[in-house]
C-alpha cells in the first residue's frame, strides 16, 4: 500500500518543496491546480504554476505517514503539519496503467506506431515504429502529433536530413528514419525527453543515425525541420528554425490550435512559402517550404 500527502504550495518555492520531498523519499511529485485557473503557453524553459497550487507526493510504506509528515514539516515549516492531507493509495504500476488501452495506430498509407509488445500489423509494407514512452512524452494519440506523422508518411524522405525541434519521445524523428531519412538531429530543452528519445531510437534500431542535442543547439541546415511545440514558442523560434532549414527544404509546424494558425503563418511568411494547412479537431499543422 502507498500513501499520498497533499498540501498547499502557498508561499513556498516549488523547487524547494520538490527537493524536500525527494530528500524524504517521495516516489512521485505532482503540482495541481486547486481552483480552475488556466495556465497559458509557457515560454521555452519556463515553469509556470497556478496562483493556488497544491503539491501531491506519493510515498511507499518504508516510513509511517506521521513520521514522513514530521520530516517534511522540519524542512518546509511547522504549518505543513496542519495543512497536509493524507490518503491511502492502491499500489499499481501507474507508469504502465494508461498504456493498457493504447493500441497500434496507422498514420497515412504505411506508417504504424505500435506498443513495444504488440504484434506487428499484417500489412507486409508497414513501416513500424515501436514506442514505449512511459508517462511523459508523445505516442501519436494527440492530434498534433498525428498530423505530423501523417505528413511524414506523405513526404519524400529517402536520403534527406531532418531536425526534430522539441522531440519529446523522439517519435517524429524515429518515424522519419524508418521512412528513409538519412540523419536526424533531435532537440529538446528537457533532459528527460532526450533520454526517452535515445531509448526509443535504440529500441527501433536507428540510434546510429540519430543525434540528440539540448537547447541551445548547434544546428547545420537540414532538408526537413519539424517543430511540434506551441504557438508562442514557434513564433519566437522563427530565426532559429529558418536558419535550420535548407533552401527548398520543408518546414512542419504543429502544436497549434486552428485559431493560432494565422499568427504563426504571419511570423514565417518571410523566407517560406506556405504549402498547406491541415487540421484535426481543434488543432492544425502547417507545411511550408524554404525560399531563397
Secondary structure as UniProt FT lines:
FT   STRAND          2..8
FT   TURN            10..11
FT   HELIX           14..23
FT   TURN            24..25
FT   STRAND          28..33
FT   TURN            44..45
FT   STRAND          53..59
FT   TURN            61..62
FT   HELIX           65..76
FT   HELIX           79..83
FT   STRAND          85..89
FT   HELIX           94..97
FT   HELIX           98..101
FT   STRAND          105..107
FT   TURN            108..110
FT   STRAND          111..115
FT   TURN            116..117
FT   TURN            124..125
FT   STRAND          127..131
FT   TURN            134..135
FT   HELIX           143..154
FT   TURN            158..159
FT   STRAND          161..165
FT   TURN            168..169
FT   HELIX           171..178
FT   TURN            179..180
FT   STRAND          183..187
FT   HELIX           191..203
FT   TURN            204..205
FT   HELIX           207..209
FT   STRAND          210..213
FT   STRAND          222..228
FT   HELIX           231..236
FT   HELIX           238..244
FT   STRAND          245..257
FT   HELIX           258..260
FT   HELIX           261..267
FT   STRAND          272..280
FT   TURN            281..282
FT   STRAND          283..290
//
